[in-house]
Amino acid sequence: MAEKRDYYEVLGLQKGASDDEIKKAYRRLAKQYHPDLNHDNPNAEAKFKEINEANDVLSDAQKRQKYDRFGHAGVDPSYGGGGGFGGFGGFGGFSGDGIDLGDIFDSIFGGGMGGSRSSQATGPRRGSDIAISLDISFMEACKGVTHEIEINRAETCDTCNGNGAKPGTSPKTCTECGGQGRIRIQQRTILGSMSTTQTCTRCQGKGKMIESPCTTCNGAGRIQKRKKVSVSVPAGIDDGQTLIVRSEGNIGTQGGGKGDLNVRISVRKDPLFERRGFDIHCDIPVTYSQAVLGAEIDVPTIDGNVTLTVPEGTQPDTVLRLKGKGVKKLQREGRGDQLVKVLLEVPRNLSKQQKETIKSLDGLFNEKNFEKRMKFSDRVKKFGEELRKGFNLF
């Protein structure tokens, strides 16, 4: 993957530029490098996409803050790894910060007069995106994984190399529209002569006619193929988030590039762990003696079993923390924690001897050994005193 340029450099700005400066720079460069206006410049489409990507980040306050702090990794966690992360915004679209590219065309051509957008019909068009779902395990989401998946997508026809014409022939310029893809219609009205444009019905807006269509793609220039794509799922991804794999979607038309592959992640539930943010929660049952006397117990984590100390006198539902044993944090260093909830398991199906032993043990305790029960007894005692004094409780 080629190294990305600094987004401020792409727009010709200094770091700290105002929102208005960003918007003006984007408008100017979008006009200059739009592919429909640069048919003779093979680099225009890539340049235009780079400009849109920079504007998409710098015109969004939250994305810009992450970018200023972490660079490209702050807005694209798989930067350098071949895949984009959707939960933080996809790039490559033709929009940004409420700017309508129609305004750009109008400013260039003077409004919606005849021919103002005719180049759109015959120029390169980026291919559409493909959306799929990928089901992964809880552990794969925590650790990261690479899956090879199969998709159906539009590819350039190998027989005609995408021009739609039978080998040995080539498309001809449409004689109706002169290759523009649109025609001008003159109409006389009570207000005078009016000129409008419409898509050429002869070539369907393509600007070219295919007299001998390719028999493989029937003149479309594209065919559906089954392709294998490697999807790198980053460690720490969560259920419902979307990965964007660049340029793995459908091929475009008229020489346009490929769309993206949007992979929506579905994470299966785990019988031991529950994720909340970047923390992992789990419940661990302990015996009565372990809670009373304290103990060291084995606790499962996503890295394997670790030893956890249960303090003496641990109460039911106490939550103990294992630092750094949670999920890897996306876009920054560090991991969450694992929170272990202690469940006191009361023994059942006791034998007669076991019952007698517990009864004899219970007789050795006094109220000082039971803080909660002692506080409760004090409240009950106070309640009785107020009741005897005739206090109106209701």
Protein Blocks (a to p, Z undefined) as FASTA:
>chain_A
ZZdddfklmnopaehiafklmmmmmmmmmmmmgmklmmmlmklmmmmmmmmmmmmmmmpm
klmmmmmmnommlmomkgonlpacfknopehiaceehiafklmmmmmnopaaehklmmmm
mmccddddddddddddfklmmnopadddddddddddfklnonopaehiacdddfklnono
pacdddddfkbccddddddfklnonopacfbacfklnonopacddddddddddehiaehi
acddehiaccdeehiacddddddddddddfkbccehjbccddddddfklmmnopaddddd
fkbpcdddddehiaehiacddehiaccdehiacdddddddddddddehiafklmmmmmmm
mmmpcfklmmklmmmmmmmmmmmmmmmnopafZZ
